[in-house]
Amino acid sequence: MKVRLYLRVRLPNGNRQYVDPVYAANGKLKPLYALVDGKQEHHPEGVYHLRYLKAGKRVWENVGSDAPSAITAQMKRERTIEAVAAGIALAPVVEFPTPAQDESGTRRLLFTTAAEYLEEIKLSKKPKTLAAYATALKYFQESCPKIHLEDIDRKDMLRFHTFLRDTKKQSPRSCWNKFSNVMSFLKAQKNRELVKTGDWPSYVEEEPEIYEQEELEQFFAACTNEERVWFLFFLMTGMREQEVMHCSWKNVNFTQGTVAVRWKPEFNWTPKAYKEREIPIPAPLLDALTSTRPTVDRGGLIFPTSSGRPKLDFLDCCKAIAKRAGLDADNWWLHKFRATFATMHLQAGVDLRTVQKWLGHVDLESTLRYLKPARGAEVQRKVNQTFAGIGSAA
């Protein structure tokens, strides 16, 4: 057993000692009975403790004097350790000061409740969402000295914000995201009204960056034929990385010139927000796909690995091409193709609702972020032309 249960009792000589608890014939724990020198003794002053290893060190965890609650805590701790081993949850890192006695068994331990919450997230959300919540709850447990969920108050949340900013050196947006994830967890546990509006981390909504025409020309000039198809697909469909990875030939309609984002149960993958959609394909991409289309179309992935699995290294390939083209690789990433797709269509006069549908956005506000003034060398030329001759020296 990974987690053992003990009862800490006071012996006649005044010393305290961890001893085995007593179980009845039916397997239930006999409340506050301990096995001392082979004999069953009742110890009303006793306190149950769990013993297990954390990072190779033995940990004693006080779980109170209530027998049913102690058994529940033991089971939850074992499940937490199993979850950590399976990569479902992150191990709590707070030390365990002695909590207040709670014989009612109604108080909830923070780390076990967090582990259970992450298990629920795993069942209902995507792996990236699970990882985000797991990291946020891990950091919260690092910053929070409380053991019981019911003891968490506004100061703990303010401390968490400071911890993210000063200790973990998180960006303002990352602070907000992790703060929001922890607040969602606490609200799910009925811990409401913990913070005021002004307590939330603040951040400046950054304008989405896009690739300029000159940059794209330089980038694609450095591509091989295969690489050119990869990144034309990113640019001209506006798909997210996971959507490109899981797109198959059966999702491409060569007659109508469209590509669809569809659920892929064989890869245990679903689109974000479970929204399937169709996107029109421009002629250059349709021609590129036609030239690489397999002779026998078995509905496989468009961009598979040699084993037929989704390709995972698009970002590394993107940066390698940028470097090869003499561009700053730090300024090249996959989501920037999506932002460029959205901005170019909006600037070309495609209506917001249509672009929203193509992008798979749930709300129009997300799409509006890409509605920005035109820019680039051509725009600068027009600006110079507009004011040519005005204010020049005689």
N, C-alpha and C positions, 0 to 999 in steps of 0.2 A: 504494500500500500504506500502511495506517495506521501500521504498526509496521515499522521497518527494523532489520536486524541488522548490527552492526559487530563487528570484532575490535580490541580496544585492544592495541597492541603497543609495544615499546620500540625506537626507532630507533637507528642507530649513534651519533648525537650525544647519546644519553641521554634524549632527550625521548620522552614517550609520546604516541601519536596514534591516533585512531579511523580505521580503514581498512576497506574492503570485504573481506568474507571471500571465499574461493574455493570455487566449486562445481564438482564433477566433471561429466563429460559426461552422466552419468545423472541429473543434477540434485541429487545428494546433496552435503551440505557436506563439504569436505575438512577434516578435523580440524586446527585451528590453522594453517591456511594463509591468508595474507593477500595482497592485491594492493597492493604498494607501488611507486609510480612505474611502474605498468604491468607489473610483474613479480611472479610468484608466489614468495612466500617462506614458509618454515616458521618459525613463532614459538611455540616451546613455552611461553614465558612469557605468551603472549597470554590475554586474558580477553574473552569475548563480552559485548556490551552491546546492549540494545534502546533504540531512540530513538523517542519518540512525543510527542504533545502532551497535556497535562493542564491543563484550565482555561486554555488558551491559552498555556501555558508549556512549553518543551521539557524533557523528562525523559530522563535517561540511567539505565537500569536494568541493574545488574550481574546476569548470569545464569550466571556460572561459566565454566569452561574445557572442559566436556564438550560436543562438537558436537551430538549427538542431543538432549541436554537443552536446549540453546540453541534449537534449531529448535522443540521442543515448547513452550518458554516463549514463543516468538514467536507460535505459533499460538494458544496460550491467551490471550495478551494481546490479540490481535486479536479473538478471540471475546468477551472481556470488554468491549472498547470497543464492539463491535457490540451486546452485550447492554445496555450502559448507554444507547446511543442508542435502543434499542427499549423502554427502560423495564423491562427484566428484572432488572437488577442495578444496584447503586450503585457509583460509582467509588471505588476505594480512596483514602484520603487520607493514608496514612502516607508519610513520606519514605523514601528507599531508601538506607540505609547499606550499605557494602560487606559482603556476606555472606561467610561462610567458604567456601573453595573446596570443591567437591563434584564430583569427577570421576566418581563412581559414578552420578550422575543419579537417586538414590533419594530425595532430599530434595524436599519439596513446598512450593511457594510459597503463602503464606497467601491472597493476594488471588485467585489463579487457582483455587485449590481452593474458595474461598468462592463465586466466580462459577459454577463448575460445580455446586455444591450448590444454589444458587438456581435454576438451570435445572431441576434435578430436582424441586425444590419446586414450580416453576411447572407441571410436568407432572402432579403428583399432588395438589396442594392448591388451595385457593381463593385468589383474588386478595388477600383480606385477610390470609390466612396468609402468602402470599408477601411482602406489604408488611411484615408484622411481622418476619419473619426477615431481610429485607433491611436494615431499620433497625437491628436488633440487631447484625448483622454489620458494618454500616457504623460504628456506635459502637465496636464492639470493635476494629476496625482503627485507629480514631482513638486509642484508648487504649493499644494494644499496639505496642511498638517492634520486635517481632520480624518477620522476613521469612518464615522457614521454619516450617511447621506443627510440625515436630518439636522446635522450640526453646521452644514455649509451655509454661509451667509454672504452678504454683499462684500464684506472685506476680503473674503477668499477669492471672489471674482476680480476685484480690483488688484489683488496680489497676483492673480494669474495673468492679467494684462501686463503688469509690470515685468513679470517673469519672462513672458514671451518677448517683450521689447528689449529688455536689458540683458537677460541671461542667455536666451536662445537667439538673440539678434535677428528676430523675424522682421520682415518688411511690414509696413502698416497694413497692407492688404492681407498678408498671411496672418497677422495678429487678429484681424477682424474675422477671417474664415475660421480659425481655431476657436476663438471666443464664441462664435455663432454655433459651432458644432457642439461645444460643451453646454451651451444654453439649451440647445435642442435636446440633449441627453437629460438635463435637469428637468426640463418641462415634461418630458416623457415620464419622469418619476414623480410628477406632481409638485416639484419644487419651483413654484412660480413667484413672480414679483421679487426676484432677488436683486435686480439692478435697476437703476434709473436710466432714462434715455441717454443722458450725458456720460454714463459709465462705459458705454460701448467704445471700442477703439475706432478711431476715425482714419480715413484714407482718402486720397485723391483718385478719382476714377481716371485712369490713364487712357489717352486716345489710342485706339488700336493701330499698330504699325502695319504698313503695307509695303510691298515691293514696288519700286518705280519701274517704268517701262525699260529704261536703260539697263537697270540691274538684271531684269529678267532676260533680256537679250544676251547679256554677257554670261549669265548662268547657263542658259540652254545651249549656248555656243560651246560650252565646255563639257556637255553631256555626251555620253555614248548613246547609241540608238535606244538601248534598253532603259537607260536612266531618263532619257527624254520622255518616254512614255509614262514612267512612274510619276514624274513631277508635273507633266501636263495634266495628268489625271487629278492630282491634288489641286492644281490651279484652276482647272476648268470645270470641276464638279463642286468645289467648295466643301468636300467631305472632310470629316474629322479623321484622325489617324486610324482609329479602330475601325471606322467604316470602310476606309480604303483597304485595310488589311483583310477584312472579311467579305469584300465584294467579289462575287463570282461571275463567270461568263453568262450564266442564266439570268443575271440581273440586268444585262445589257440588251436593249431592244435596238438592233441595228436598223430595222425598218423605220421605226418611229424616231430614232436618234435620241434615246433616253437611257438613263441608268437609274436603277432603283436601289434604295437602301432597305434591306430586308433582314429579318430575323434569321440567325444561323444556329439552329439547335444542335447540329453536329459539332459545333465548336463551343457550345454553351454560351452563345453571345447574343445580345439583343441591342438594338439601337438605343441611344440616350433618350430617356423619357419614354422609351418604348414607341417612338414615333417612326413609322415607316413612311417613305416618300419617294417621289420620282424627280429627277433632275434632267433637264435637256442637255444634250452633249453637242458642243460646237464642232464644226467640220474638221478642224485640225486634229482634235482628239479622236473623233470617230474614225478618221483615216488611219491614225496611229494604232488604234485598237484593232481595226480590220487587218492591218498588216501583221499583227502579232497573234491574231486569233488562231487557236489550235485547229488543225484539220478536222479532228474528231472532237466535237464539243460535248464533254461529259459533265458540264456544269461545275467544273473545278474552280478554284480561286483564280482571279486574274493575275495576282502577284504572289504565287506560292514559293515556299522554299523547295529544295530538292525532294523533301519528304512529303510535300503536299500540305504543309502547315502554313499558317499566316506568316508573312515576312515581318520581322520585328525590328529591323535596323534601318528603316527609312531615314531617321534623323541623322544617324552617322553618315549615311550616304549623301544626304543633303549638304552637310557641312564639308565633307570631302570634296564634293563638286565645287562648292563656293571657294574653298581654298585653292583648288586647281584653276579656277577662273580668275584668281587674283582679287577676290572679294573677301571682306571680313567675315569669317565663318561664324563669329559670335552674333552676327546680325541675321543669321539664317536659321529659321526653325519652321516646323511644319504648319503650325496654326497660322502663321503669317500668310501662307498661300490662301487659306480660308478667308482671312480678313481682306486680302487683295481681291479675291473672287467677289465678295459682297460689295466692296467699295466700287469696283469697276462696273458692276451691273447697276448699282444705284446711280452712279454718275452718268451711265449711258441712258438713264431714263426708265429703267424697269421699276415698277411700283413696289412699295415697301412690302405689301402683303405677299406678293409673289416671291420676293427674295427671302422673306421670312419662311415661307413654305419650303423653298429650296434648301435653306440652311437647317431646317428642322428645329427652329426656335419655338419655344412654348409661348413666349410673350413678345410683343412688338418692340418693347423697350430694348431688348437684346439686339435686335436688328438695327434700331435707330443709331446705335453707337457707330455704325459703319457709314452713316450718312454724313460725309464731310466734304468740304470744298475741294475741287480739283486742284492738283498741284503738279510739280515736275517741270522739266525744261520747257515743254511746249507752253505751259501756262505762263512761265516766266517770260517767254518770248512775246506772248500776247500782251502781257502787262507792259513790257518795254515799248512795244509797238503803240499801245494806247497813249502813252505819255511821251512819245518821241518828240524831241524838239522843245518841250516845255521846260523852262527854267535853265536852259543851257547857257553857258557863258557867251557873251557877244563876241 
